[in-house]
């Protein structure tokens, strides 16, 4: 049984060895360089950096991004359903009703987001 796991154990040992050696080389080489405020300053295409450290984004940006991810995942679940639909409809109509209930739940969420003004950029 050990013969079957020997390649996996060998790969784990090699991976840990590589990671440890890469960290060790990084620490050794990193200490030889000298640091200065000029080297540590951000580089923006040869120009002096402008503005603060991190620009602040409106909360609406993140809200729309989360809604996009939510409704984008809907499509990911619809592709496998569409692939097996013809084969499964012969056996049972359950596949149609399950997708209709899924779309209904998503539409309720979409209408809720619209009513709350989540997609309105003016607010």
Secondary structure, DSSP 8 states (H G I E B T S, - for coil): -HHHHHHHHHHHHHHHHHHHHHHHHHHHHHHHS---HHHHS--BTTB---S-SS----HHHHHHHHHHHHHHHHHHHHHHHHHHHHHHHHH-THHHHHHHHHHHHHHHHHHHHHHHTTT-TT-
